[in-house]
Amino acid sequence: MNSMKQFKIEEVKARDIMSSKLVVTEPDETLSEVLGKMKAHDVSELPVCRGQKTVGIVSYDTLIKRRSLPLTTKVSNLMTLPPSILEDQPITEVAEALLTSGYRALPVMNAKGALTGIVSRHDLMATIPKIKKLSAITVAEIMTKEPFCLSENDPVEQAKVTMTKYDVKSMPVVDSKGRLTGVIGIKDVAGLAMLGSARTKGKRSGMPRGDGAMVDVRVKDAMQSPAVEITPDKKISEAIDTMAKGKISSIVVVQNGTIKGVITQYDLVELLASFREEKGVYVQITGLEEADASCYDLMYDQILKTMTRVNKLVTPKVFNIHATTHHDTGGVGDVKYSMHGRLTTDHEMYYAKSIDWDAMRALDHLLDALERMVKKDKERKLEA
């Protein structure tokens, strides 16, 4: 792969980009041992193997969501079953598997089912600068706009809750005047919660409790500072190079001192997934509570109707919706829904947000706004 200057995206397979340098764990190893391996090798996922057979995977994300875990807990009680990735699968399918599973890396099997490698978001990102049709894309085109920010003095426990609530893996950190001072990621929080230690930037005001909760530890104690920045006009190849050199997964997009967005490995993987050969739009809805699960079928039906109309103007590829619920303190059981949507098409990326007391009405407002944007953009291009 390194010798390839240009290639067609559909020709690249998992075997071409996977790493064969494997770090694995076993079902009988403990949480303490697996965390030590993750830290030593700077990885977020570890395949769980019994002999030559892969039986599961453990990840930081899984661990951060679990509370009161003794460090003697067996890996067999923590692992989950990952999607199956075969050596000859195209990278567009690998990208989609990473998106749908939420993992940063997945094990790769040969035709006999034996583990032969692991493919990560970083491996996928490294292919993007070599794809001619992606070389001209700028940071502004794929960044996540209007990112949620944390304050330096917010408790780390709040950072964990906020990242889970908004389904993000890292967040910019600002001071009392709104100036960017750092970034905090899920691994920083996981380190405090599970290992009882973190990279600190000064005197720490507290320590983790035995149950994994953080006591009076502030975001500024765990964040990475200074934050790595990039301007919106830069090409994504420069963002990828910056991530690789700094071994980071997100960069804050800043223009004239103002935070404009965040570009992450997730955004770049999503870009690759949008080029998969299957027809139809890939839809992902996150953030709804279990009580709202009955809405999913209705939501997908409504989205399909909108995408069918949009498809007459552009080709929709990926549609992500994240819903946040806000409980009204003035009434019992009243919930307001805030929805943020991002539609990736064959040429553009569109963002919209809405809020309503009813989840379906919030979705309708969101879809209407996106459809209007697509129509307006199409009319503008026809007039040009």
VEXLOGU-34448 format. One line per 3 residues: number of its first residue (from 1); their letters; for each residue x, y, z of C-alpha. Coordinates in Angstrom, 2 decimals. Example, Ala and Ser with C-alpha at 12.3 -4.5 7.8 and 13.67 -1.06 7.14 Angstrom:
BEGIN
1) as) 12.30 -4.50 7.80 | 13.67 -1.06 7.14
# end
This chain:
BEGIN
1) mns) 0.00 0.00 0.00 | 2.76 2.43 0.85 | 4.09 2.21 -2.71
4) mkq) 0.72 3.02 -4.28 | 0.49 6.62 -5.43 | -3.07 6.45 -6.73
7) fki) -5.73 3.77 -6.64 | -9.43 3.17 -6.97 | -11.17 2.99 -3.63
10) eev) -13.06 -0.20 -4.50 | -9.80 -2.07 -5.16 | -8.46 -1.68 -1.62
13) kar) -9.19 -4.57 0.75 | -8.85 -5.05 4.50 | -5.69 -7.15 4.03
16) dim) -4.01 -4.21 2.26 | -4.28 -1.85 5.22 | -4.54 -4.04 8.34
19) ssk) -1.76 -4.33 10.91 | -0.38 -7.81 11.47 | 1.34 -6.76 14.72
22) lvv) -1.26 -8.11 17.10 | -1.75 -7.37 20.78 | -4.37 -9.70 22.22
25) tep) -5.79 -10.74 25.57 | -7.30 -13.95 26.89 | -10.64 -14.60 28.61
28) det) -8.95 -15.42 31.94 | -6.84 -12.26 32.09 | -7.96 -9.53 34.47
31) lse) -9.16 -5.97 33.96 | -5.91 -4.74 35.49 | -3.85 -6.71 32.97
34) vlg) -5.89 -5.63 29.94 | -5.75 -1.96 30.94 | -1.99 -2.27 31.32
37) kmk) -1.72 -3.68 27.77 | -3.91 -0.92 26.36 | -1.82 1.76 28.01
40) ahd) 1.53 0.18 27.09 | 0.58 -0.26 23.42 | -1.62 2.85 23.15
43) vse) -4.63 0.95 21.79 | -8.34 1.26 22.51 | -9.43 -2.26 21.57
46) lpv) -7.97 -5.70 22.17 | -9.13 -8.93 20.51 | -9.90 -11.68 23.02
49) crg) -8.46 -15.01 21.87 | -8.78 -18.57 23.09 | -5.98 -20.33 21.27
52) qkt) -6.28 -19.47 17.55 | -9.94 -18.51 17.84 | -11.17 -14.95 18.40
55) vgi) -14.00 -15.05 20.93 | -14.58 -11.33 21.56 | -13.15 -7.86 21.98
58) vsy) -12.66 -5.43 24.88 | -12.54 -1.67 24.49 | -12.10 1.52 26.50
61) dtl) -15.62 2.56 25.56 | -17.05 -0.61 27.10 | -15.03 -0.15 30.26
64) ikr) -15.88 3.52 30.72 | -19.59 2.69 30.69 | -19.23 0.10 33.44
67) rsl) -19.17 1.10 37.09 | -17.82 -0.55 40.23 | -15.54 -2.92 38.35
70) plt) -12.88 -4.59 40.50 | -9.50 -4.72 38.81 | -9.64 -8.52 39.27
73) tkv) -12.66 -8.80 36.95 | -12.08 -11.41 34.24 | -11.96 -10.36 30.59
76) snl) -14.61 -13.00 29.85 | -17.07 -10.85 31.82 | -16.16 -7.67 29.93
79) mtl) -15.79 -8.71 26.30 | -18.35 -8.22 23.55 | -18.72 -9.91 20.16
82) pps) -17.36 -7.72 17.32 | -18.48 -7.73 13.66 | -16.64 -10.20 11.45
85) ile) -14.15 -8.56 9.06 | -12.63 -10.74 6.36 | -9.32 -10.08 4.62
88) dqp) -10.93 -9.55 1.21 | -13.60 -7.06 2.32 | -13.32 -3.60 0.70
91) ite) -12.34 -0.70 2.94 | -15.73 0.94 2.40 | -17.35 -2.04 4.15
94) vae) -14.70 -1.95 6.87 | -15.46 1.74 7.41 | -19.17 1.00 7.71
97) all) -18.49 -1.80 10.21 | -16.43 0.57 12.35 | -19.23 3.15 12.24
100) tsg) -22.05 0.77 13.10 | -20.13 -1.03 15.86 | -18.61 2.06 17.45
103) yra) -15.19 0.41 17.75 | -11.98 2.18 16.76 | -10.44 -1.10 15.58
106) lpv) -11.71 -4.55 14.57 | -10.04 -7.96 14.19 | -9.54 -9.33 10.66
109) mna) -9.97 -13.03 9.84 | -8.85 -15.19 6.93 | -11.16 -17.57 5.07
112) kga) -10.59 -20.23 7.75 | -11.64 -17.90 10.56 | -8.15 -17.42 12.01
115) ltg) -7.12 -13.98 13.30 | -4.59 -12.45 10.90 | -4.63 -8.76 11.74
118) ivs) -6.47 -5.79 13.12 | -7.76 -2.81 11.14 | -8.26 0.57 12.78
121) rhd) -9.60 4.01 12.00 | -5.98 5.13 11.69 | -5.36 2.50 8.99
124) lma) -8.38 3.74 7.05 | -7.33 7.37 7.40 | -3.91 6.61 5.96
127) tip) -5.54 5.58 2.67 | -7.49 8.81 2.15 | -4.61 11.02 0.85
130) kik) -3.90 8.33 -1.78 | -7.42 8.52 -3.21 | -7.51 11.11 -5.96
133) kls) -11.19 12.03 -5.64 | -10.70 12.87 -1.94 | -7.52 14.91 -2.21
136) ait) -9.25 18.27 -2.74 | -11.68 17.99 0.19 | -11.19 20.64 2.88
139) vae) -11.57 20.40 6.65 | -14.62 22.69 6.51 | -16.48 20.20 4.30
142) imt) -16.44 17.29 6.76 | -15.84 18.78 10.21 | -18.49 18.56 12.92
145) kep) -19.74 22.11 13.29 | -20.65 23.89 16.54 | -19.04 21.29 18.83
148) fcl) -20.04 20.97 22.47 | -17.37 22.40 24.78 | -16.46 21.74 28.39
151) sen) -15.15 24.23 30.92 | -11.76 23.74 32.58 | -13.44 23.63 35.99
154) dpv) -16.13 21.10 35.09 | -15.82 17.84 37.07 | -14.33 14.96 35.09
157) eqa) -17.41 12.95 36.01 | -19.47 15.53 34.11 | -17.15 15.14 31.11
160) kvt) -17.85 11.41 31.07 | -21.61 11.96 31.29 | -21.55 14.68 28.62
163) mtk) -19.51 12.61 26.14 | -21.93 9.72 26.61 | -24.95 12.02 26.27
166) ydv) -23.77 13.60 23.02 | -22.15 10.41 21.68 | -18.71 11.98 21.18
169) ksm) -15.25 10.63 22.01 | -13.51 13.97 22.69 | -14.50 17.54 23.48
172) pvv) -12.76 20.95 23.34 | -12.08 22.61 26.70 | -12.38 26.37 27.21
175) dsk) -11.50 28.76 30.03 | -13.83 31.23 31.75 | -13.52 33.60 28.76
178) grl) -14.38 30.94 26.20 | -10.83 30.56 24.92 | -9.65 27.13 23.78
181) tgv) -7.19 25.65 26.30 | -7.26 21.90 25.69 | -9.08 18.75 24.64
184) igi) -10.34 15.88 26.79 | -11.02 12.44 25.37 | -12.69 9.24 26.46
187) kdv) -9.29 7.64 27.14 | -8.36 10.48 29.51 | -11.55 9.86 31.46
190) agl) -11.10 6.09 31.31 | -7.60 6.46 32.71 | -8.91 8.30 35.77
193) aml) -11.87 6.04 36.32 | -10.11 2.72 35.86 | -6.43 3.18 36.55
196) gsa) -6.66 5.77 39.30 | -4.15 7.98 37.52 | -4.05 10.47 34.67
199) rtk) -1.78 12.85 32.89 | -2.15 15.99 35.01 | -1.39 19.59 34.19
202) gkr) -0.78 20.92 37.69 | -1.87 20.01 41.18 | -4.78 17.59 41.33
205) sgm) -7.64 18.51 43.65 | -8.93 15.00 44.15 | -8.62 11.28 43.40
208) prg) -10.88 8.53 42.09 | -12.94 6.60 44.60 | -12.77 2.84 44.80
211) dga) -16.03 2.51 42.86 | -14.60 4.27 39.80 | -16.25 7.65 40.39
214) mvd) -14.08 10.77 40.35 | -14.00 12.94 43.45 | -13.41 16.65 42.77
217) vrv) -11.13 15.98 39.79 | -11.49 18.77 37.25 | -11.32 18.64 33.46
220) kda) -8.17 20.80 33.51 | -6.42 18.05 35.50 | -6.99 15.42 32.80
223) mqs) -7.19 17.34 29.53 | -4.52 17.37 26.83 | -3.09 20.88 26.58
226) pav) -2.53 22.83 24.43 | -5.19 21.67 21.98 | -4.07 20.87 18.44
229) eit) -5.68 23.31 16.01 | -6.28 23.57 12.27 | -8.04 26.14 10.07
232) pdk) -11.18 25.28 8.04 | -9.51 25.89 4.66 | -6.83 23.21 5.08
235) kis) -7.04 19.96 3.11 | -8.06 16.84 5.02 | -4.71 15.26 4.11
238) eai) -3.04 17.83 6.38 | -5.47 17.00 9.19 | -4.70 13.29 8.76
241) dtm) -0.95 13.96 8.82 | -1.33 16.05 12.00 | -3.35 13.29 13.71
244) akg) -0.80 10.65 12.75 | 2.21 12.66 13.95 | 0.54 13.65 17.22
247) kis) -1.10 10.24 17.76 | -4.42 11.97 18.33 | -7.95 11.26 17.10
250) siv) -9.39 14.77 16.91 | -8.35 18.32 16.01 | -10.15 21.53 16.92
253) vvq) -10.97 23.72 13.92 | -10.27 27.37 14.77 | -10.50 30.53 12.68
256) ngt) -9.47 33.95 14.00 | -9.57 32.65 17.58 | -13.11 31.25 17.26
259) ikg) -13.91 27.53 17.53 | -15.63 26.55 14.29 | -15.75 22.81 14.65
262) vit) -13.94 19.55 15.33 | -12.57 17.07 12.82 | -12.18 13.52 14.08
265) qyd) -11.19 10.09 12.89 | -14.90 9.26 12.96 | -15.62 12.00 10.39
268) lve) -12.92 10.61 8.09 | -14.12 7.02 8.43 | -17.65 8.22 7.68
271) lla) -16.33 9.85 4.51 | -14.90 6.52 3.34 | -18.11 4.66 4.21
274) sfr) -20.05 7.04 1.99 | -18.30 5.52 -1.05 | -19.48 1.96 -0.45
277) eek) -20.99 0.26 -3.49 | -24.34 -0.65 -1.92 | -27.25 1.49 -3.05
280) gvy) -29.18 3.46 -0.49 | -28.28 5.74 2.38 | -26.65 4.49 5.56
283) vqi) -28.69 5.83 8.50 | -27.60 5.93 12.13 | -29.72 7.24 15.00
286) tgl) -28.12 7.62 18.42 | -29.00 9.11 21.78 | -32.61 7.98 22.23
289) eea) -33.48 6.43 25.55 | -34.74 2.85 25.73 | -38.26 4.16 26.33
292) das) -38.14 5.80 22.91 | -37.05 2.66 21.08 | -40.58 2.19 19.70
295) cyd) -40.05 5.37 17.64 | -37.22 3.87 15.58 | -39.37 2.17 12.93
298) lmy) -41.49 5.29 12.45 | -38.36 7.45 12.27 | -36.70 5.24 9.67
301) dqi) -39.87 5.27 7.56 | -40.00 9.07 7.67 | -36.28 9.34 6.85
304) lkt) -36.69 6.98 3.89 | -39.47 9.14 2.44 | -37.33 12.27 2.73
307) mtr) -34.23 10.56 1.30 | -36.29 9.32 -1.67 | -37.17 12.94 -2.51
310) vnk) -33.62 14.16 -1.83 | -32.25 11.45 -4.10 | -33.85 13.24 -7.07
313) lvt) -31.53 16.20 -6.43 | -28.36 14.65 -4.96 | -27.13 11.20 -3.93
316) pkv) -27.45 10.76 -0.14 | -24.72 8.54 1.31 | -24.65 8.76 5.11
319) fni) -27.21 10.29 7.46 | -26.41 10.61 11.15 | -28.89 11.84 13.74
322) hat) -28.08 12.34 17.40 | -30.97 12.97 19.78 | -30.64 14.52 23.21
325) thh) -33.46 14.50 25.75 | -34.03 17.36 28.19 | -36.32 16.79 31.16
328) dtg) -38.54 19.72 32.10 | -38.14 20.46 35.80 | -41.47 22.22 35.82
331) gvg) -43.52 19.16 34.94 | -43.47 15.46 35.66 | -42.57 13.29 32.69
334) dvk) -42.22 16.14 30.21 | -39.30 15.56 27.84 | -38.00 17.87 25.13
337) ysm) -36.07 16.39 22.21 | -33.09 18.12 20.63 | -31.87 16.60 17.36
340) hgr) -28.70 17.26 15.38 | -28.44 15.83 11.87 | -25.63 15.52 9.37
343) ltt) -26.31 14.38 5.79 | -23.36 13.37 3.64 | -24.10 13.39 -0.09
346) dhe) -22.02 12.70 -3.17 | -20.76 16.30 -3.24 | -21.74 18.17 -0.08
349) myy) -22.39 17.82 3.63 | -25.46 19.39 5.23 | -26.16 20.12 8.90
352) aks) -29.42 20.93 10.68 | -30.85 20.86 14.20 | -34.30 21.02 15.74
355) idw) -36.05 20.88 19.09 | -39.57 19.88 20.08 | -41.59 18.21 22.82
358) dam) -42.42 15.37 20.43 | -39.65 13.20 18.95 | -41.37 12.71 15.60
361) ral) -42.11 16.42 15.21 | -38.47 17.20 16.02 | -37.42 14.72 13.33
364) dhl) -39.88 16.24 10.84 | -38.46 19.74 11.47 | -34.93 18.40 11.04
367) lda) -35.72 16.60 7.79 | -37.59 19.61 6.40 | -34.63 21.87 7.13
370) ler) -32.19 19.50 5.42 | -34.42 19.07 2.38 | -34.74 22.85 2.02
373) mvk) -30.96 23.19 2.21 | -30.46 20.61 -0.53 | -33.06 22.25 -2.79
376) kdk) -31.62 25.72 -2.24 | -28.08 24.49 -2.93 | -29.23 22.71 -6.10
379) erk) -31.02 25.85 -7.34 | -27.95 27.96 -6.64 | -25.74 25.60 -8.66
382) lea) -28.18 25.56 -11.59 | -28.21 29.36 -11.67 | -24.42 29.64 -11.55
# end
